[in-house]
Amino acid sequence: MGRSTRQQALLTRERILDTAERLFEKNGVSRTSLEDIAVAAGVTRGAIYGHFTSMCVLVSSTACCFSSSSCFFTSAMSQAT
């Protein structure tokens, strides 16, 4: 299989973000692994790393991080250090 087109890559990125946000809201950031996100999004962990260099970057890229009063981003960052 060849490389994906730019449009396919953008759709995959959006699917990863949507899935991550849903799982973060459901399970919490600290109880959601990249493997959980990959399986639920139907991609590999490598595909996630192709779009996001780390879990912290993925967390900070999700909309739920900044719209929730419990701010997932702050919680994830404090647990990552």
Buried (B, 14 or more C-beta within 10 A) or exposed (E): EEEEEEEEBEEBBEBBBBBBBBBBBEEBBEEBEBEBBBBBBEBEEEBBBBBBEEBBEBBBBBEBBEEBEEEBBEBBBEEEE
